[in-house]
Amino acid sequence: MDRLETIGNDGIPVRLREVQARIRAAVERARRPPGSVALLAVSKTHGSDAVRAAYAAGQRAFGESYAQEAIEKIALLADLADIEWHFIGRIQGNKTRQIATRFDWVHGLSDAAHARRLSEQRPSELPPLKVCIQVNVSGETTKGGVEPDAVAAMIAACETLPGLDVRGLMTLPAPAEDDDSRRAPFRALRLLRDRLATPNRPLECLSMGMSDDLEAAILEGSTLVRVGTAVFGPRSYNAEQ
């Protein structure tokens, strides 16, 4: 590890506390209960030492987007028994077995064929894979996600698969210039969740909000924010899946 990486890792506990303070302030502003928003530290492109630094500071849930990179990192950190791994990248058909066997959560499920593969490949000794359905609330053709009017059918398809546990919805909206524009897609996802939730399927997880817009997401009901840069600093390298 070079000196710059060491300095960056030494700063992780401070940055982590700063992000946690931002979350608490937004929760208070939204008049929501303390602790109602979880932090997912997005560790993609950052080394295992950076994850260890965040873990030592109390962080337990980590998000990865590149399957091969994540598998290697998970192996290096196998001694951290209570660590929780979330796959947040775009799912590729040839990576589903790796995801099904190594991760606890998947954020970004939007394809019924991928859902079937993940369920079939989930080891029987593990609990069902917790999943959030990705919704394309902004209508961007360059981004993945189920169209809002197709989410109910996607959830219904997933509920027939024993290896999956549908826990909520996720979105990655287009960048916005002002607060109202930032809040609008998060509001749309929350309202969609409210329409689709049932007592037996509460869809309690709203995975929305990142480093630049977590406050807007929390004000609109996010229960989990995915934060990378504000915790770990700039990406360490350009990873490929």
Summary of the structure (lengths in Angstrom):
residues: 241
radius of gyration: 17.3
end to end distance: 22.7
largest distance: 52.4
contacts: 778
relative contact order: 0.16
helix: 43%
strand: 17%
